[in-house]
Amino acid sequence: MFEDLANETLYEIFDYLDIHHAYEAFFNLNKRFQNLFLHSNLPIQVNISAMSKTSFERYHKNVIIPNKHRINYLRLSNPFTVDIVFSPPRMISKFIRLKTLILDNIKAKYLENILSHLKSLSELQSLTINLFDHIENSSLFYRQIFRLSRLKYCQIKFEATLDREPLFFENKPSPIEHLVIKTRFRYQSFFNLLSYLPKLRYLSIDGLDGSSYQHVTSSSIILNDFKHVSLKLDLISFDQFEIIVKNSFRFIEHLRVTTKYDPAYLNAKRWEQLIVTYMPNLRVFDINHDGLVQNGPLSYHDLINQFNTSFWIERKWFFTHQHDWQARLDSAVFHSTDPYR
């Protein structure tokens, strides 16, 4: 009876307290609580943010090492924590119940060895990696991540030189459903990326780059579950964007586009045709365009006023604009208002 009560009490402790605080408070209470800490099968969540190296070394010795087989959530936010926990890198394979791994503010030099061992984790479903320095070979980085056999959520952020050649994959398709890329990504690699993610539902790219644009050979990609997309476009013309939409956005319901310069993005008639023909399921349309209109037959205000027709009003998609300064009425930021109502 006492053991059942102790187990119930310990479960409540895990539910409401950080495992580190629970350890410090109760580990030395008596032998029974020691045994429960060491031999319980309850999953453990480890969230390490601000902690001195000395404190973390003690925490690592007393909590992480003896319980690595029970940890299902692990967040490491200091470079030295990654070095300690995953040294040697093969230690990763001991975290057999790990489902969520967040590596925040870490150095790229640790990454390659860590990724090569993550494939041994059969339960890993969510991976977040935020690097504070530069990656040399982003193609290898993507390939290592996309070979993880159970991964459903992935968010990555790093600095890197754009690859000279489009990104290609050598192994079987990835099961990722939710992908967030917080770095620059080549326009030429976009279709290769989609073709490798047949279960994709949500995609966000913060910097789809068309600066070294070459002709892209594309074919229609049918992704039945692909419903949400957010793209920040850099030097990508509306012509290039149309190629993406026509070949891969058939089932999109939520579209968010941030772009600059090309005034063709302010062509309401062209948007209408694109939406009706290639995005018939679109419910949320969120656009942010920063640029000017030069030497055209229509003024800036003539263009944006075309977004006030019945097509837009019936869908409850409304827009506004702000001029940077009144002396330049041919230039402004045009954007949606309350697109997610």
C-alpha positions, 0 to 999 in steps of 0.5 A: 500500500505504501509503495502504491501511495509513493508511486502516486505521489512521485507521479504528481511530483514529476507532473508539476516539478522539473525533474532537477528540482524533484531530485534535489528535494527528495532524492536523499529523503529515504531509500524508498524514494531513491529506488523509485527515482532509479527504477521507476518507468515514468518518462522524464522531460529534461529542459536545460536552459540557464545553468552553470557548468558545475551544476550541470555536471552534477545534474548530468551525473545524478539525473541524466546518466542513470535515467537516459533510458527514460528521457522522452524530451530533451532540450539543451540550450548551452554549447557545453551541455551538448558536449557533455551529454553527447560525449562520445556521440554514440551515447545518443543511442542510449536514449531509447525513449527520446521523442523530442530533441531540441538543440538550441544555441549550439556549435556546428562542429558538434552537429555532424557526429550527433546527426550520424547517431540520431538514426539509431533512435527509433522513437525520435519524432521531433527535432529542433536545431538552432546553430549560432555559427556557420555550416559548411555543407548544408546539403549533407546536413539536410540529408542527415536529418531527412534520413531519420525514419520516424521524424514528423516535426523538424525546425532548423536554423543556421547560417550557411553559404548557399549550395552551388548545386541544387539539393538532391537526396540519396535515400528514401523519402522522409516522413516529415510532416511539419518543416520549418527552415529558418535560413536561406534556401535555393529556389532551384532546390525547392521541387527536389525538397517537396518530392522528398516529403510525400507526407508534408502538411506544413512548410515554412521557409524564411528566405527562399532565394532566387539570386542565382536563378537558372531555368528549373525543370519541374513537374507536378508534385501531388501532395494531398496533405500539403495544406499550409505554406509560408514563404519569405521570397528573396529575389524571386519574381512572380513568374518564378512563384507561379511555377511553384504554385502551378506544380505543387500548391493544388491542395493549399488552404493557408498561404502566406507570402512575404516579398519585395520589389517585383510589382507583378505581385500587386496584380490582382487579376493575375492573383485571381486567376492563379487562385481559382485555377491552381489553389481552389481550396485556399481559405487564408491568403496573407501577403506582404509586399514591399516595393514600388511601381515604375514606368507602368500604365497604372499608378501604385494606387490603381494597382492595389485598388483592384484588390477591392473587387467582389472576388476579394470581398466575398472571401473576406480578404482585405488589404491596406498599405503604408507609404514609407514617406509621402514624397514617394506615393509610388512605393509602399508596403502592401499587406493583408489585414486580419487574414486568419479570421 
